[in-house]
Amino acid sequence: MAEISIRGLQKSYRKKEKGTMQEIPILKKIDLDIHDGEFMVLVGPSGCGKSTLLRCIAGLEDITGGELSLDGRRINDVAPKDRDVAMVFQSYALYPHWTVRDNMGFSLSIRKVAKEEIDAKVEEAARMLELSHLLDRFPKELSGGQRQRVAIGRAIVRKPKVFLFDEPLSNLDANLRAQMRLELKKLHQTLGVTMIYVTHDQIEAMTLADRICVLEGGYARQVDPPLTIYDRPVSRFVAEFIGSPPMNFLTVTKKNATLCGEGVSLTLNEPQQKLSLPQRMILGVRPHHLSLQGQGDASVKATVDVIETVGWDLHLHCLCDGKPIIAQVEAAKAKGVKPGDTIGFYVDPAEIRLFDESSEDALLGEQP
């Protein structure tokens, strides 16, 4: 069992500015529960505090305020080596003059574990990670993906309660990243242990996570399963950060049952018409919900600026009353469309998201 409870966690650094010491807040009262056996992904832009939070859980950073517990045991002041967690870093951090076998068994050897037990655990982890044929090689003889698997294997042999991953795939090329994502997912299914994974890549977050914690400016903005965050973002920031291409945003005015403005003329559906909505709002719509085919009048009119071919799909970069938007459409349905064309997109009102113009928080009442 490995449950982590975080309550009001704060982390600040002291920095001298203009002759006086200033507190620079990095994490601001984070509340988060991570369940036993869960794959939790911490995601957000650079500088949001996700790696700092991971390092606080590992004990590599002191906590300024709040409570951190593992299985009900307060670990604020517990040394990293006594927390029963294992961390895999962005850099592989392998000893170049040691074999794969020695690198993977190092954490056990310094604990004076018997050699026979070390060998058995290393070979078990190597089989799991398909490294058995590489145990006698040195790191310089391995590919980037193999080195990262060795780093993960080094953590596995310890059999910790919690695995911590700090952007472990960011040094790999696109194909290797995709392969390693699959291997990490399979590894989690096999081990069934609690894993916490930091990334700025929202595709990694969506494909790996049981739940995602989206951080912004030191705050946890939303903690939910991937599809909930994608379909029901609680703010414009979350809606824009999760999704590729990102959600489009247009400012609209409500006139009776119609939203108008910035190239938009969209009639709300019956449930939406019953809601108490402000007169001005931000309308959000995912690129794949902008369709070139539909019934009735077009909901959004725009001028095509640039066309990107992305395999089966096209990304149509358009200007909607001067505001840039992206439409993701099937190439077969966009034959003949060229830059400079003015076209209409059809939008199902059920697929739009509305946000408050000043706070940018979601007007959650219109969610399906």
C-alpha positions as CSV (number, residue, x, y, z in Angstrom):
1,M,0.0,0.0,0.0
2,A,1.3,3.5,-0.9
3,E,-1.0,6.4,-0.6
4,I,0.3,10.0,-0.5
5,S,-1.5,12.8,1.1
6,I,-0.5,16.4,0.5
7,R,-2.1,19.2,2.5
8,G,-1.4,22.9,2.1
9,L,2.1,22.2,0.8
10,Q,4.2,25.3,0.3
11,K,7.7,25.8,-1.0
12,S,9.6,29.1,-1.1
13,Y,13.2,30.1,-1.8
14,R,14.9,33.0,-0.1
15,K,16.6,35.4,-2.5
16,K,18.4,38.6,-1.9
17,E,16.9,41.5,-3.9
18,K,17.9,45.2,-3.4
19,G,19.8,44.4,-0.3
20,T,17.0,42.5,1.5
21,M,16.0,38.8,1.6
22,Q,12.8,38.1,-0.2
23,E,10.6,34.9,-0.1
24,I,10.0,33.6,-3.6
25,P,7.0,31.3,-3.5
26,I,7.2,28.2,-5.8
27,L,4.4,26.0,-4.5
28,K,1.3,27.7,-3.0
29,K,-0.8,25.5,-0.7
30,I,-1.0,22.4,-2.8
31,D,-3.7,19.9,-1.8
32,L,-3.4,16.5,-3.5
33,D,-4.3,12.8,-2.7
34,I,-2.5,10.1,-4.7
35,H,-4.1,6.7,-4.4
36,D,-2.5,3.4,-3.9
37,G,-1.3,1.9,-7.2
38,E,-2.2,5.1,-9.1
39,F,-0.3,6.6,-12.1
40,M,-0.5,10.3,-11.3
41,V,1.0,12.8,-13.8
42,L,2.0,16.3,-12.8
43,V,1.8,18.5,-15.9
44,G,2.2,22.2,-16.6
45,P,4.4,24.8,-18.3
46,S,8.0,25.4,-17.3
47,G,8.3,27.1,-14.0
48,C,4.9,26.0,-12.6
49,G,6.5,24.0,-9.8
50,K,5.9,20.4,-10.9
51,S,9.5,19.2,-10.5
52,T,9.8,21.0,-7.2
53,L,6.7,19.2,-6.0
54,L,8.2,15.9,-7.0
55,R,11.5,16.7,-5.2
56,C,9.6,17.6,-2.1
57,I,7.9,14.2,-2.2
58,A,11.3,12.6,-2.6
59,G,12.8,14.6,0.2
60,L,15.3,16.4,-2.0
61,E,13.7,19.7,-1.2
62,D,12.7,21.0,2.3
63,I,9.0,21.9,2.7
64,T,8.3,25.5,3.7
65,G,4.8,24.7,5.0
66,G,2.0,22.1,5.0
67,E,1.9,18.4,5.5
68,L,3.2,15.4,3.5
69,S,2.2,11.9,4.4
70,L,2.9,8.4,3.1
71,D,0.5,5.7,4.2
72,G,-0.6,8.0,7.1
73,R,3.0,8.6,8.3
74,R,4.1,12.2,8.3
75,I,7.4,12.4,6.3
76,N,8.1,16.1,6.2
77,D,11.4,15.7,8.0
78,V,12.2,12.1,7.0
79,A,15.5,11.6,5.1
80,P,15.1,10.7,1.4
81,K,16.7,7.3,2.0
82,D,14.1,6.4,4.6
83,R,11.0,7.4,2.6
84,D,10.9,4.1,0.5
85,V,10.7,6.0,-2.8
86,A,12.8,5.7,-5.9
87,M,13.4,8.5,-8.4
88,V,14.2,8.3,-12.1
89,F,15.7,11.5,-13.4
90,Q,15.8,13.2,-16.8
91,S,19.5,12.4,-17.1
92,Y,20.2,8.7,-16.9
93,A,22.9,9.2,-14.2
94,L,24.6,5.9,-14.9
95,Y,28.1,5.1,-13.8
96,P,30.1,4.9,-17.1
97,H,32.7,2.5,-15.8
98,W,30.2,0.0,-14.5
99,T,28.2,-2.6,-16.4
100,V,24.4,-2.6,-16.6
101,R,24.3,-5.3,-14.0
102,D,26.4,-3.2,-11.6
103,N,24.4,0.0,-12.2
104,M,21.1,-1.8,-11.6
105,G,22.3,-3.5,-8.4
106,F,24.1,-0.5,-6.9
107,S,21.4,0.7,-4.5
108,L,21.2,-2.9,-3.0
109,S,25.0,-3.3,-2.8
110,I,25.4,-0.2,-0.6
111,R,22.7,-1.6,1.7
112,K,24.9,-4.7,2.1
113,V,22.3,-7.0,0.5
114,A,23.7,-10.5,-0.2
115,K,25.1,-10.9,-3.8
116,E,22.8,-13.8,-4.6
117,E,19.8,-11.7,-3.7
118,I,21.1,-8.7,-5.7
119,D,21.7,-10.9,-8.8
120,A,18.2,-12.4,-8.5
121,K,16.5,-9.0,-8.3
122,V,18.6,-7.5,-11.1
123,E,17.9,-10.5,-13.4
124,E,14.1,-10.2,-12.6
125,A,14.1,-6.5,-13.4
126,A,16.2,-7.1,-16.6
127,R,13.7,-9.7,-17.8
128,M,10.8,-7.3,-17.2
129,L,12.6,-4.5,-19.2
130,E,14.1,-6.8,-21.9
131,L,17.6,-6.0,-20.8
132,S,18.8,-9.5,-20.0
133,H,21.1,-9.6,-23.0
134,L,22.7,-6.3,-22.1
135,L,23.6,-6.9,-18.4
136,D,27.4,-7.2,-19.2
137,R,27.5,-4.1,-21.4
138,F,28.6,-0.6,-20.4
139,P,26.4,2.5,-20.7
140,K,28.4,3.8,-23.7
141,E,27.4,0.7,-25.6
142,L,23.7,1.4,-25.2
143,S,21.1,3.5,-27.0
144,G,19.3,6.3,-25.2
145,G,16.2,4.2,-24.7
146,Q,18.2,1.3,-23.3
147,R,20.0,3.6,-20.9
148,Q,16.7,5.0,-19.7
149,R,15.4,1.4,-19.1
150,V,18.6,0.7,-17.1
151,A,17.8,3.8,-14.9
152,I,14.2,2.5,-14.5
153,G,15.6,-1.0,-13.7
154,R,17.8,0.5,-11.0
155,A,14.7,1.8,-9.3
156,I,12.7,-1.4,-9.7
157,V,15.3,-3.6,-7.9
158,R,14.7,-1.6,-4.8
159,K,11.0,-2.5,-4.8
160,P,10.0,0.9,-3.4
161,K,6.5,1.9,-2.4
162,V,6.5,4.8,-4.8
163,F,8.2,5.5,-8.2
164,L,9.0,9.1,-9.0
165,F,9.8,10.1,-12.6
166,D,11.1,13.6,-13.5
167,E,10.7,14.0,-17.3
168,P,12.5,10.7,-18.0
169,L,11.7,10.7,-21.7
170,S,12.6,14.3,-22.7
171,N,16.1,13.4,-24.0
172,L,14.7,10.8,-26.4
173,D,13.7,11.3,-30.0
174,A,10.0,11.1,-30.9
175,N,9.9,7.4,-31.9
176,L,11.7,6.3,-28.7
177,R,9.5,8.5,-26.6
178,A,6.4,6.8,-28.0
179,Q,7.9,3.4,-27.4
180,M,9.0,4.2,-23.9
181,R,5.5,5.6,-23.1
182,L,4.1,2.2,-24.0
183,E,6.7,0.4,-21.9
184,L,6.1,2.5,-18.9
185,K,2.3,1.9,-19.2
186,K,2.9,-1.9,-19.3
187,L,5.4,-1.6,-16.4
188,H,2.8,0.1,-14.3
189,Q,0.2,-2.6,-15.1
190,T,2.7,-5.3,-14.2
191,L,4.0,-3.8,-11.0
192,G,0.7,-2.2,-9.8
193,V,2.7,0.3,-7.7
194,T,2.1,4.0,-7.1
195,M,3.9,6.2,-9.8
196,I,4.2,9.9,-10.0
197,Y,5.4,11.3,-13.3
198,V,6.4,14.9,-14.2
199,T,6.2,16.1,-17.7
200,H,5.5,19.3,-19.7
201,D,4.3,17.2,-22.6
202,Q,0.5,16.9,-22.5
203,I,0.5,13.9,-24.9
204,E,2.5,12.0,-22.3
205,A,0.1,13.1,-19.6
206,M,-3.0,12.0,-21.5
207,T,-1.6,8.6,-22.5
208,L,0.0,7.6,-19.3
209,A,-2.1,9.0,-16.4
210,D,-4.9,7.5,-14.4
211,R,-5.3,11.1,-13.2
212,I,-3.6,14.3,-14.1
213,C,-2.8,17.2,-11.9
214,V,-2.5,20.4,-13.9
215,L,-0.2,23.0,-12.2
216,E,0.0,26.7,-13.0
217,G,2.0,29.3,-11.1
218,G,2.5,27.0,-8.1
219,Y,-1.2,26.1,-7.8
220,A,-3.0,22.8,-8.6
221,R,-5.6,24.0,-11.0
222,Q,-7.4,20.7,-11.7
223,V,-7.0,17.1,-10.7
224,D,-9.0,14.6,-12.7
225,P,-8.8,11.7,-15.2
226,P,-7.4,12.6,-18.6
227,L,-10.8,12.6,-20.5
228,T,-12.5,14.7,-17.8
229,I,-9.7,17.3,-18.0
230,Y,-10.0,17.3,-21.8
231,D,-13.8,17.5,-22.0
232,R,-14.5,19.5,-18.9
233,P,-11.6,21.9,-18.2
234,V,-12.2,24.1,-15.2
235,S,-10.5,27.2,-16.7
236,R,-9.3,28.6,-19.9
237,F,-5.7,27.8,-18.9
238,V,-6.4,24.1,-18.5
239,A,-8.5,24.0,-21.7
240,E,-5.6,25.7,-23.7
241,F,-2.8,23.6,-22.2
242,I,-4.4,20.2,-22.6
243,G,-5.1,19.3,-26.2
244,S,-3.1,19.3,-29.4
245,P,-3.8,21.5,-31.4
246,P,-5.0,23.7,-28.5
247,M,-8.6,24.8,-28.0
248,N,-9.7,27.9,-29.9
249,F,-11.0,30.9,-28.0
250,L,-13.3,33.7,-29.3
251,T,-15.0,36.5,-27.4
252,V,-18.8,36.4,-27.8
253,T,-21.9,38.4,-26.7
254,K,-25.1,36.7,-25.8
255,K,-28.2,38.0,-27.6
256,N,-31.3,36.1,-26.6
257,A,-30.4,32.5,-27.6
258,T,-27.5,33.4,-29.9
259,L,-23.8,33.9,-29.3
260,C,-22.3,36.6,-31.6
261,G,-18.9,38.2,-32.2
262,E,-15.5,37.6,-33.8
263,G,-17.0,35.7,-36.7
264,V,-19.3,33.6,-34.6
265,S,-23.1,33.3,-34.9
266,L,-24.2,30.2,-32.9
267,T,-27.6,29.3,-31.5
268,L,-27.4,27.7,-28.0
269,N,-29.2,24.4,-27.6
270,E,-32.3,24.1,-25.4
271,P,-30.5,23.2,-22.1
272,Q,-28.0,26.0,-22.6
273,Q,-30.7,28.5,-23.2
274,K,-32.1,27.8,-19.7
275,L,-28.8,28.7,-18.0
276,S,-28.0,32.1,-16.4
277,L,-25.1,33.3,-18.5
278,P,-23.3,36.6,-18.6
279,Q,-23.7,38.9,-21.6
280,R,-20.1,38.6,-22.6
281,M,-18.1,35.4,-22.5
282,I,-15.2,33.5,-24.0
283,L,-16.3,30.7,-26.3
284,G,-13.9,27.7,-26.5
285,V,-14.1,25.1,-29.2
286,R,-11.7,22.2,-30.0
287,P,-10.2,22.2,-33.5
288,H,-11.8,18.9,-34.4
289,H,-15.2,20.2,-33.5
290,L,-15.0,22.8,-36.4
291,S,-16.6,20.9,-39.2
292,L,-16.8,21.8,-42.9
293,Q,-20.1,19.9,-43.2
294,G,-23.2,20.4,-41.3
295,Q,-26.8,21.5,-41.4
296,G,-28.2,25.1,-41.4
297,D,-26.0,28.2,-41.3
298,A,-22.3,28.1,-40.5
299,S,-21.5,28.8,-36.9
300,V,-18.1,30.3,-37.5
301,K,-16.8,32.1,-40.6
302,A,-13.1,32.4,-41.2
303,T,-10.4,33.1,-43.9
304,V,-7.9,30.3,-44.5
305,D,-4.3,31.5,-43.9
306,V,-2.0,28.4,-43.9
307,I,-2.8,24.7,-44.5
308,E,-0.7,22.0,-42.7
309,T,-0.9,18.4,-43.9
310,V,-0.8,16.1,-40.9
311,G,-1.3,12.6,-42.3
312,W,-5.0,11.8,-42.5
313,D,-5.9,15.3,-41.3
314,L,-5.4,18.9,-42.3
315,H,-4.8,21.7,-39.9
316,L,-6.4,24.8,-41.3
317,H,-4.9,27.9,-39.7
318,C,-7.5,30.6,-40.2
319,L,-8.3,34.2,-39.2
320,C,-11.7,34.6,-37.7
321,D,-12.5,38.3,-37.7
322,G,-8.7,38.9,-37.3
323,K,-8.4,36.3,-34.5
324,P,-6.3,33.2,-35.3
325,I,-8.1,29.8,-35.0
326,I,-7.2,26.2,-36.0
327,A,-9.5,23.7,-37.6
328,Q,-8.6,20.0,-37.7
329,V,-10.5,18.4,-40.6
330,E,-10.2,15.2,-42.7
331,A,-8.2,15.9,-45.8
332,A,-10.8,14.2,-48.0
333,K,-13.4,16.7,-46.8
334,A,-11.2,19.8,-47.5
335,K,-10.5,19.1,-51.2
336,G,-10.2,22.4,-53.1
337,V,-9.7,24.5,-49.9
338,K,-6.8,26.9,-50.4
339,P,-5.2,29.9,-48.6
340,G,-7.3,33.0,-49.0
341,D,-10.6,31.2,-49.1
342,T,-13.4,32.3,-46.8
343,I,-15.2,29.3,-45.4
344,G,-17.8,28.4,-42.9
345,F,-17.5,25.9,-40.1
346,Y,-20.3,24.1,-38.3
347,V,-20.2,23.7,-34.6
348,D,-22.4,21.5,-32.4
349,P,-23.5,23.7,-29.5
350,A,-23.1,20.8,-27.2
351,E,-19.3,20.8,-27.9
352,I,-18.6,24.4,-27.0
353,R,-17.1,25.5,-23.7
354,L,-17.8,28.9,-22.1
355,F,-15.5,30.8,-19.8
356,D,-15.9,33.9,-17.7
357,E,-14.3,36.9,-19.5
358,S,-12.6,38.3,-16.4
359,S,-11.7,35.3,-14.2
360,E,-11.4,32.9,-17.2
361,D,-13.0,30.2,-15.1
362,A,-15.3,27.7,-16.8
363,L,-19.0,28.4,-16.7
364,L,-19.5,24.8,-15.7
365,G,-23.3,24.8,-16.0
366,E,-23.1,24.4,-19.8
367,Q,-21.0,21.3,-19.7
368,P,-22.9,18.1,-20.8
